[in-house]
Amino acid sequence: MSDDGNKSCLSTAEDYTSILVCMLHAWEDWAGLGRIEDYLSVMEYLLWVFTPLAVVFILPFLIVILLYLSILFLHVYKRKNQLKDAYCNNLWDGARKTLATLWDGHGAIWHGYEIHGMEKIPDEGAALIVYYHGAIPIDYYYFLASVILQKGRTCHSVADHLLFKIPGFKPLLEVFSVMHGPREECVRALRSGHLLGLSPGGVREALFSDETYPLIWGTRRGFAQVAIDAQVDSDLWEHYGFSGGSMRGFVFRVNAVDLADTVQQAVQSLIDQHQQIPGNVMRALLERFHTKHKEA
């Protein structure tokens, strides 16, 4: 408002309230507050543009930071308990349970993570667990934490050899029994009575899978041959729950090709049943605020 406008406003004001209104308008013009709505519109637009970018690029870095904090905890724990090594056969049990509690809480609070069918994981003895490999398999990390807390067991995991080359990851991989194979080592772990988790799609599935969640297993059937060679149960797991149940006796009457196809169909069935296609980040964020329990 110009000086003439201000004078006109003040000259026509009939009471104290009108004078205050005129002074308020004059102050808004002087401070440039009349353009605030334009600024807010621009900020709203920028927020709409950059929110998906933040979800895609910033959140993965938070997961990496959490992983390195876990590694730092292991180093501190080792220093504190190094003198107890000679007197304790299970030095890392406390560290595993502490980190499992941390990751389990993160999954529950941040993602509302739930597991249906945990009773299908045996309390003792060997079992092979097959899962879909997302871009970042954080749901599998939460699963490992749940197994430690609910079953009191450590699930051995098969990971790509590139993971073993990441600086600082060695203590974390050793404490949580992560290995890169080969097949003989997987068979040995199962025959020793351990749980073994692996993803047939691996890094290829993580990199090239998209919002339709296709299984990119190719002709990989080594996991099926491992189950046959080790002669153990084979349970199927996907990040929404369990399916398939125990296959004791069944695995020994089929070859690796047939067993691999059966497992792939079962995992695909879980995706079809529980995952909305195509996947959508914003929809997933909105669903986070709804308490909707999935059926087992």
C-alpha positions in Angstrom: 0.0 0.0 0.0 1.4 3.5 -0.9 1.8 6.4 1.4 -1.3 8.1 -0.1 -3.2 4.9 0.5 -2.1 4.8 4.1 -3.2 8.4 4.6 -6.5 7.8 3.0 -7.1 4.7 5.1 -6.2 6.6 8.3 -8.3 9.6 7.3 -11.4 7.5 6.7 -11.0 5.5 9.9 -13.8 6.2 12.2 -12.8 4.3 15.3 -9.8 2.7 17.2 -10.3 -0.7 15.6 -10.3 0.7 12.1 -7.0 2.6 12.8 -5.4 -0.7 14.0 -6.5 -2.5 10.9 -5.0 0.3 8.7 -1.8 0.2 10.7 -1.6 -3.6 10.3 -2.1 -3.3 6.5 0.6 -0.7 6.4 3.0 -2.9 8.3 2.3 -5.9 6.0 3.1 -3.8 3.0 6.3 -2.5 4.6 7.5 -6.0 5.6 6.5 -7.6 2.4 4.2 -10.1 4.1 1.7 -9.8 1.3 3.8 -12.2 -0.7 3.9 -14.9 2.0 1.2 -16.9 0.3 3.3 -17.1 -2.8 6.3 -18.2 -0.8 4.2 -20.9 0.9 3.0 -22.2 -2.4 6.5 -22.5 -3.7 7.6 -24.3 -0.5 4.6 -26.6 -0.8 5.6 -27.5 -4.3 9.2 -28.1 -3.4 8.1 -30.3 -0.6 5.9 -32.3 -2.9 8.8 -32.7 -5.4 11.6 -33.6 -3.0 9.7 -35.9 -0.6 10.0 -39.0 -2.8 13.7 -38.2 -3.4 14.2 -38.0 0.4 12.5 -41.3 0.9 14.5 -43.0 -1.9 18.0 -41.6 -1.2 18.1 -40.4 2.5 16.4 -43.4 4.2 18.9 -45.9 2.8 21.7 -43.9 4.3 20.0 -44.0 7.6 20.0 -47.8 7.4 23.7 -47.8 6.6 24.3 -45.5 9.6 22.4 -47.9 11.8 24.5 -50.8 10.5 27.7 -49.0 11.3 26.4 -48.1 14.8 25.8 -51.8 15.3 29.4 -52.5 14.3 30.6 -49.8 16.6 28.7 -51.4 19.5 30.3 -54.8 18.7 33.8 -53.3 18.9 32.9 -51.7 22.3 31.4 -54.9 23.5 34.5 -56.9 22.5 36.8 -54.6 24.3 34.7 -54.7 27.5 34.4 -58.5 27.5 37.8 -59.6 26.1 38.9 -60.8 29.5 35.8 -63.0 29.7 36.6 -64.9 26.5 38.4 -67.6 28.3 35.6 -68.2 30.7 32.5 -67.9 28.5 31.7 -70.1 25.5 29.0 -67.7 24.2 30.8 -64.4 24.3 28.6 -62.7 21.7 25.2 -63.8 23.0 24.6 -60.6 24.9 25.7 -58.5 21.9 23.4 -60.4 19.5 20.4 -60.0 21.8 21.1 -56.3 22.4 21.4 -55.5 18.7 18.4 -57.8 17.9 16.4 -55.7 20.4 17.6 -52.5 18.7 16.6 -53.7 15.2 13.4 -55.3 16.4 12.3 -52.0 18.0 13.4 -50.0 14.9 11.2 -52.3 12.7 8.2 -52.1 15.0 8.3 -48.3 15.4 9.6 -47.1 12.0 7.9 -49.7 9.7 5.2 -51.4 11.9 7.0 -54.7 11.0 5.2 -57.9 11.8 5.8 -61.6 11.3 3.0 -64.1 10.8 3.9 -67.8 11.1 6.9 -67.7 13.3 5.7 -71.0 14.8 6.8 -72.7 11.5 10.4 -71.9 12.4 11.6 -74.9 14.5 12.8 -74.3 18.0 15.7 -76.6 17.3 17.1 -78.5 14.3 17.9 -77.3 10.8 15.6 -75.5 8.3 16.2 -73.7 5.1 14.5 -70.3 4.8 14.0 -68.8 1.3 13.1 -65.1 0.8 12.6 -62.4 -1.8 15.5 -59.9 -2.0 14.4 -56.3 -2.0 16.6 -53.4 -3.0 17.7 -53.3 0.7 16.7 -56.5 2.4 16.0 -54.7 5.7 12.9 -56.9 6.3 15.2 -59.9 6.4 17.3 -58.0 9.1 14.2 -57.6 11.2 13.4 -61.3 10.7 16.9 -62.3 11.9 16.3 -60.1 15.0 12.9 -61.7 15.6 14.4 -65.2 15.4 17.0 -64.3 18.0 14.5 -62.8 20.4 11.6 -65.2 19.9 13.4 -68.5 19.2 16.8 -67.9 21.0 18.5 -69.0 17.8 20.9 -67.4 15.3 19.9 -67.9 11.7 23.0 -68.3 9.4 22.7 -66.3 6.2 24.2 -66.5 2.7 25.3 -63.1 1.3 27.0 -62.0 -1.8 30.8 -61.9 -1.6 30.8 -58.1 -2.2 29.3 -57.6 1.3 32.5 -59.0 2.7 34.6 -56.3 1.0 32.7 -53.4 2.7 35.1 -51.7 5.2 34.2 -52.5 8.8 31.5 -55.1 8.1 33.6 -58.1 9.2 32.7 -58.1 12.9 29.0 -57.8 12.1 29.1 -60.6 9.6 31.0 -62.9 11.9 28.8 -62.3 14.9 25.6 -63.0 12.9 27.0 -66.0 11.1 26.9 -64.6 7.6 28.7 -66.5 4.9 29.0 -66.3 1.1 28.8 -70.0 0.4 29.9 -72.2 -1.3 27.2 -75.0 -1.5 29.2 -77.3 0.6 29.4 -74.8 3.4 25.6 -74.3 3.3 25.1 -78.1 3.5 27.5 -78.3 6.4 25.6 -75.5 8.3 22.3 -77.4 7.8 23.7 -80.7 8.8 25.0 -79.1 12.0 21.4 -78.2 12.9 21.4 -74.5 12.1 18.8 -72.3 10.4 20.0 -71.1 7.0 18.5 -68.1 5.1 19.2 -67.3 1.5 17.7 -65.5 -1.4 18.0 -67.2 -4.8 17.6 -63.9 -6.6 20.4 -62.2 -4.7 22.0 -58.9 -5.8 20.6 -59.4 -9.3 17.0 -59.4 -7.9 17.8 -56.4 -5.7 19.2 -54.3 -8.6 16.8 -55.2 -11.4 13.5 -56.0 -9.7 10.9 -53.2 -9.9 7.6 -52.1 -8.4 5.9 -55.2 -9.7 8.1 -57.4 -7.5 9.2 -60.0 -10.1 11.2 -63.0 -8.9 14.5 -62.9 -10.8 15.9 -66.3 -10.0 16.8 -67.4 -13.5 18.1 -71.0 -13.4 19.4 -70.8 -9.9 18.6 -74.1 -8.2 21.5 -74.5 -5.9 19.4 -73.7 -2.8 17.1 -76.7 -3.7 20.1 -79.0 -4.1 21.4 -77.8 -0.7 18.1 -78.8 0.9 18.2 -82.2 -0.7 21.8 -82.9 0.1 21.4 -81.8 3.7 18.1 -83.7 4.1 16.4 -81.1 6.3 13.0 -79.3 6.4 12.5 -76.5 3.9 10.3 -73.6 5.0 9.4 -70.7 2.7 9.5 -67.1 3.9 8.7 -63.8 2.2 8.7 -60.4 3.9 4.9 -60.5 4.6 4.9 -63.9 6.3 5.4 -67.6 6.0 3.8 -70.2 3.6 4.3 -73.7 2.6 4.9 -75.3 6.0 7.2 -78.2 6.6 8.2 -80.3 3.6 9.8 -83.1 5.5 9.9 -86.2 3.4 8.6 -84.3 0.3 12.0 -82.9 -0.6 13.6 -86.3 -0.9 11.1 -87.5 -3.6 11.8 -84.7 -6.1 14.9 -83.4 -7.9 16.4 -79.9 -7.5 14.5 -78.5 -10.6 11.1 -79.5 -9.3 11.8 -78.4 -5.8 13.1 -75.0 -7.0 10.0 -74.5 -9.1 7.8 -75.4 -6.1 9.5 -72.9 -3.9 9.4 -70.2 -6.5 5.7 -70.6 -7.0 5.1 -70.5 -3.3 7.0 -67.2 -2.8 5.3 -65.7 -5.9 1.9 -66.7 -4.4 2.8 -64.8 -1.2 3.7 -61.7 -3.2 0.4 -62.0 -5.2 -1.6 -62.4 -2.0 0.0 -59.6 0.1 1.6 -57.1 -2.1 -0.4 -54.4 -4.0 1.0 -54.2 -7.6 2.6 -51.9 -8.6 4.3 -51.0 -5.3 4.1 -47.3 -4.3 6.2 -45.5 -1.8 3.6 -42.9 -0.9 0.9 -45.4 -0.5 3.2 -47.5 1.8 3.9 -44.4 3.9 0.2 -43.7 4.3 -0.6 -47.4 5.1 2.0 -47.1 7.9 -0.5 -45.0 9.9 -3.3 -47.6 9.7 -3.4 -50.5 12.1 -4.3 -53.3 9.7 -3.2 -56.8 10.6 -2.5 -59.1 7.8 -3.8 -62.6 7.8 -1.3 -65.4 8.3 
